[in-house]
Amino acid sequence: MAPDHAARQVEHPAPEELELTDVLHALADPLRLDIVRALAHSDHELSCSALALPVTKSTSTHHFRVLREAGIVQQRYEGTARMNSLRREELDAVFPGLLDAVLRAATRRER
C-alpha cells in the first residue's frame, strides 16, 4: 500500500507548461482575482478557509482548482488544510510583469 502522504500530493503544471490563455482565463473571474490579491498581500501561505469567500465550499474548491491548474497558485496539504501561495517567481519568469499589471488594474478597479 502507498504511503498516506502520496495521496495528499497536489499536482501543478511546470513553468514551461504555463499557457497565457489559461492564466488570463483564471484571472478574469472577479472572485479568483480577489483570491490572488489576498495571496499577493499576504506574507505567508493561506488556507482556503482563511479567505472568507461568499460562495459554497464546493464553489470555492472549484476556484482554487482553476487557479492551481492555470499555474497561478501553489497548493500543499498541511494536515487536512490546503495551504495556498502565489507562484510569483514562476509567473514572473514566464510572463514578466503580467501579475503586477493585473494586480495594479484590480486595485484601480476597486477605487
DRENPA-3360 file (N, C-alpha, C; in nm, 2 decimals, always signed):
BEGIN
1 = MAPDHAAR = +0.08/-0.12/+0.00/+0.00/+0.00/+0.00/+0.09/+0.12/+0.00 ~ +0.05/+0.23/-0.08/+0.13/+0.35/-0.09/+0.12/+0.43/+0.04 ~ +0.22/+0.50/+0.07/+0.22/+0.59/+0.19/+0.10/+0.69/+0.18 ~ +0.05/+0.72/+0.30/-0.06/+0.82/+0.30/-0.03/+0.95/+0.24 ~ +0.09/+1.00/+0.26/+0.13/+1.13/+0.21/+0.13/+1.14/+0.06 ~ +0.15/+1.02/-0.01/+0.15/+1.02/-0.15/+0.01/+1.06/-0.20 ~ -0.09/+1.02/-0.14/-0.23/+1.06/-0.18/-0.26/+1.20/-0.15 ~ -0.18/+1.27/-0.07/-0.20/+1.41/-0.04/-0.12/+1.51/-0.12;
9 = QVEHPAPE = -0.06/+1.46/-0.23/+0.02/+1.54/-0.32/-0.08/+1.62/-0.41 ~ -0.05/+1.74/-0.44/-0.13/+1.82/-0.53/-0.04/+1.85/-0.66 ~ -0.10/+1.82/-0.77/-0.03/+1.84/-0.90/-0.04/+1.98/-0.95 ~ +0.08/+2.03/-1.00/+0.09/+2.16/-1.05/+0.16/+2.16/-1.19 ~ +0.12/+2.25/-1.28/+0.19/+2.25/-1.41/+0.33/+2.30/-1.39 ~ +0.43/+2.25/-1.46/+0.56/+2.30/-1.46/+0.56/+2.44/-1.53 ~ +0.66/+2.52/-1.49/+0.66/+2.66/-1.55/+0.66/+2.66/-1.71 ~ +0.72/+2.56/-1.77/+0.72/+2.55/-1.91/+0.59/+2.51/-1.97;
17 = ELELTDVL = +0.50/+2.46/-1.89/+0.37/+2.42/-1.93/+0.26/+2.53/-1.91 ~ +0.30/+2.64/-1.85/+0.20/+2.75/-1.83/+0.16/+2.81/-1.96 ~ +0.03/+2.84/-1.98/-0.02/+2.90/-2.10/-0.09/+3.03/-2.06 ~ -0.06/+3.13/-2.14/-0.11/+3.26/-2.12/-0.26/+3.26/-2.12 ~ -0.32/+3.19/-2.21/-0.47/+3.19/-2.21/-0.53/+3.13/-2.09 ~ -0.47/+3.03/-2.03/-0.52/+2.97/-1.91/-0.50/+3.07/-1.79 ~ -0.39/+3.13/-1.78/-0.36/+3.23/-1.68/-0.47/+3.35/-1.69 ~ -0.48/+3.40/-1.81/-0.58/+3.51/-1.82/-0.72/+3.47/-1.79;
25 = HALADPLR = -0.76/+3.35/-1.84/-0.89/+3.30/-1.81/-0.91/+3.29/-1.65 ~ -0.82/+3.24/-1.59/-0.83/+3.22/-1.44/-0.84/+3.36/-1.37 ~ -0.76/+3.45/-1.42/-0.76/+3.59/-1.36/-0.88/+3.67/-1.40 ~ -0.96/+3.63/-1.50/-1.07/+3.71/-1.55/-1.19/+3.70/-1.45 ~ -1.20/+3.60/-1.37/-1.31/+3.59/-1.27/-1.28/+3.68/-1.15 ~ -1.38/+3.77/-1.12/-1.35/+3.86/-1.00/-1.32/+3.79/-0.87 ~ -1.39/+3.68/-0.84/-1.36/+3.61/-0.72/-1.22/+3.55/-0.72 ~ -1.18/+3.49/-0.83/-1.04/+3.44/-0.83/-0.94/+3.55/-0.83;
33 = LDIVRALA = -0.97/+3.66/-0.89/-0.88/+3.78/-0.88/-0.87/+3.82/-0.73 ~ -0.98/+3.82/-0.66/-0.98/+3.86/-0.52/-0.89/+3.76/-0.44 ~ -0.89/+3.63/-0.47/-0.81/+3.53/-0.41/-0.66/+3.56/-0.43 ~ -0.63/+3.59/-0.56/-0.49/+3.62/-0.60/-0.44/+3.75/-0.53 ~ -0.53/+3.85/-0.52/-0.49/+3.97/-0.45/-0.47/+3.94/-0.30 ~ -0.55/+3.86/-0.24/-0.53/+3.83/-0.09/-0.39/+3.76/-0.08 ~ -0.36/+3.66/-0.16/-0.24/+3.59/-0.16/-0.12/+3.68/-0.18 ~ -0.14/+3.78/-0.27/-0.03/+3.87/-0.31/+0.00/+3.96/-0.19;
41 = HSDHELSC = -0.10/+3.99/-0.11/-0.08/+4.09/+0.00/-0.04/+4.02/+0.13 ~ -0.04/+3.88/+0.13/-0.01/+3.81/+0.25/+0.14/+3.77/+0.25 ~ +0.20/+3.78/+0.37/+0.34/+3.74/+0.38/+0.36/+3.59/+0.41 ~ +0.25/+3.52/+0.41/+0.26/+3.37/+0.44/+0.15/+3.30/+0.36 ~ +0.16/+3.17/+0.36/+0.05/+3.09/+0.29/-0.08/+3.11/+0.36 ~ -0.19/+3.09/+0.28/-0.32/+3.10/+0.34/-0.40/+2.97/+0.31 ~ -0.47/+2.92/+0.41/-0.56/+2.81/+0.38/-0.68/+2.86/+0.30 ~ -0.74/+2.76/+0.23/-0.86/+2.80/+0.16/-0.97/+2.86/+0.25;
49 = SALALPVT = -0.98/+2.81/+0.37/-1.08/+2.86/+0.46/-1.04/+2.99/+0.53 ~ -0.92/+3.03/+0.52/-0.88/+3.16/+0.57/-0.93/+3.28/+0.49 ~ -0.97/+3.25/+0.37/-1.03/+3.35/+0.28/-1.19/+3.34/+0.29 ~ -1.25/+3.44/+0.34/-1.40/+3.43/+0.36/-1.46/+3.46/+0.23 ~ -1.48/+3.36/+0.15/-1.54/+3.38/+0.02/-1.69/+3.36/+0.03 ~ -1.76/+3.44/-0.05/-1.91/+3.44/-0.04/-1.98/+3.34/-0.13 ~ -1.92/+3.22/-0.13/-1.96/+3.10/-0.21/-1.96/+2.98/-0.13 ~ -2.02/+2.87/-0.18/-2.02/+2.74/-0.11/-1.88/+2.68/-0.11;
57 = KSTSTHHF = -1.86/+2.58/-0.03/-1.73/+2.52/-0.02/-1.69/+2.46/-0.15 ~ -1.79/+2.39/-0.22/-1.76/+2.33/-0.35/-1.72/+2.43/-0.46 ~ -1.79/+2.55/-0.45/-1.75/+2.65/-0.55/-1.62/+2.71/-0.52 ~ -1.59/+2.73/-0.39/-1.45/+2.77/-0.35/-1.35/+2.68/-0.40 ~ -1.37/+2.55/-0.38/-1.28/+2.45/-0.43/-1.25/+2.46/-0.58 ~ -1.36/+2.48/-0.65/-1.35/+2.49/-0.80/-1.26/+2.61/-0.83 ~ -1.28/+2.73/-0.77/-1.20/+2.84/-0.80/-1.05/+2.82/-0.77 ~ -1.02/+2.76/-0.66/-0.88/+2.73/-0.62/-0.82/+2.63/-0.72;
65 = RVLREAGI = -0.90/+2.53/-0.77/-0.85/+2.44/-0.87/-0.82/+2.51/-1.00 ~ -0.91/+2.60/-1.04/-0.88/+2.67/-1.17/-0.75/+2.75/-1.15 ~ -0.73/+2.81/-1.04/-0.60/+2.89/-1.02/-0.48/+2.80/-1.02 ~ -0.50/+2.68/-0.95/-0.38/+2.59/-0.95/-0.35/+2.53/-1.08 ~ -0.45/+2.49/-1.16/-0.43/+2.43/-1.29/-0.38/+2.53/-1.39 ~ -0.41/+2.65/-1.37/-0.35/+2.76/-1.46/-0.21/+2.79/-1.42 ~ -0.16/+2.74/-1.30/-0.03/+2.77/-1.26/-0.01/+2.89/-1.17 ~ -0.12/+2.95/-1.13/-0.11/+3.08/-1.06/-0.08/+3.06/-0.91;
73 = VQQRYEGT = -0.14/+2.95/-0.85/-0.12/+2.92/-0.71/-0.05/+2.79/-0.69 ~ +0.02/+2.78/-0.58/+0.08/+2.66/-0.54/+0.00/+2.61/-0.42 ~ -0.04/+2.48/-0.41/-0.11/+2.43/-0.30/-0.04/+2.31/-0.24 ~ -0.05/+2.30/-0.11/+0.01/+2.18/-0.04/-0.08/+2.16/+0.08 ~ -0.08/+2.03/+0.12/-0.16/+2.00/+0.24/-0.08/+2.02/+0.36 ~ -0.14/+2.07/+0.46/-0.09/+2.08/+0.60/-0.20/+2.02/+0.69 ~ -0.19/+1.90/+0.72/-0.30/+1.83/+0.79/-0.41/+1.81/+0.69 ~ -0.53/+1.86/+0.72/-0.64/+1.85/+0.63/-0.66/+1.98/+0.55;
81 = ARMNSLRR = -0.58/+2.08/+0.58/-0.60/+2.21/+0.51/-0.51/+2.22/+0.39 ~ -0.56/+2.28/+0.29/-0.48/+2.31/+0.17/-0.43/+2.45/+0.19 ~ -0.30/+2.46/+0.19/-0.23/+2.59/+0.20/-0.20/+2.64/+0.06 ~ -0.22/+2.77/+0.04/-0.21/+2.83/-0.09/-0.10/+2.95/-0.08 ~ -0.03/+2.96/-0.19/+0.06/+3.07/-0.21/+0.07/+3.10/-0.36 ~ +0.11/+3.22/-0.39/+0.12/+3.26/-0.53/+0.25/+3.20/-0.59 ~ +0.25/+3.16/-0.71/+0.37/+3.11/-0.78/+0.43/+3.23/-0.85 ~ +0.46/+3.34/-0.78/+0.50/+3.47/-0.83/+0.63/+3.45/-0.91;
89 = EELDAVFP = +0.73/+3.39/-0.86/+0.86/+3.37/-0.93/+0.84/+3.30/-1.06 ~ +0.77/+3.19/-1.07/+0.74/+3.12/-1.19/+0.67/+3.21/-1.29 ~ +0.56/+3.27/-1.24/+0.48/+3.36/-1.33/+0.56/+3.47/-1.39 ~ +0.64/+3.54/-1.30/+0.72/+3.65/-1.35/+0.83/+3.60/-1.45 ~ +0.88/+3.48/-1.43/+0.98/+3.43/-1.52/+0.92/+3.40/-1.66 ~ +0.80/+3.34/-1.66/+0.73/+3.31/-1.79/+0.66/+3.42/-1.85 ~ +0.59/+3.50/-1.77/+0.52/+3.62/-1.82/+0.56/+3.74/-1.74 ~ +0.68/+3.80/-1.77/+0.73/+3.91/-1.70/+0.63/+4.03/-1.69;
97 = GLLDAVLR = +0.60/+4.07/-1.56/+0.52/+4.19/-1.54/+0.37/+4.17/-1.54 ~ +0.33/+4.05/-1.59/+0.18/+4.02/-1.60/+0.11/+4.03/-1.47 ~ +0.16/+3.96/-1.37/+0.09/+3.96/-1.24/+0.09/+4.10/-1.18 ~ +0.19/+4.17/-1.18/+0.19/+4.31/-1.13/+0.09/+4.39/-1.20 ~ +0.09/+4.38/-1.33/-0.01/+4.46/-1.41/-0.15/+4.43/-1.37 ~ -0.18/+4.30/-1.36/-0.32/+4.26/-1.32/-0.35/+4.30/-1.18 ~ -0.26/+4.30/-1.09/-0.29/+4.34/-0.95/-0.31/+4.49/-0.95 ~ -0.23/+4.57/-1.03/-0.25/+4.71/-1.03/-0.39/+4.75/-1.09;
105 = AATRRER = -0.42/+4.68/-1.20/-0.55/+4.70/-1.26/-0.67/+4.67/-1.16 ~ -0.65/+4.56/-1.08/-0.75/+4.53/-0.99/-0.77/+4.63/-0.88 ~ -0.65/+4.69/-0.84/-0.66/+4.79/-0.73/-0.73/+4.92/-0.79 ~ -0.70/+4.95/-0.91/-0.77/+5.07/-0.97/-0.92/+5.04/-0.98 ~ -0.96/+4.92/-1.02/-1.10/+4.88/-1.03/-1.17/+4.90/-0.90 ~ -1.10/+4.88/-0.79/-1.16/+4.88/-0.65/-1.19/+5.02/-0.61 ~ -1.12/+5.12/-0.66/-1.13/+5.26/-0.62/-1.26/+5.32/-0.65;
% end
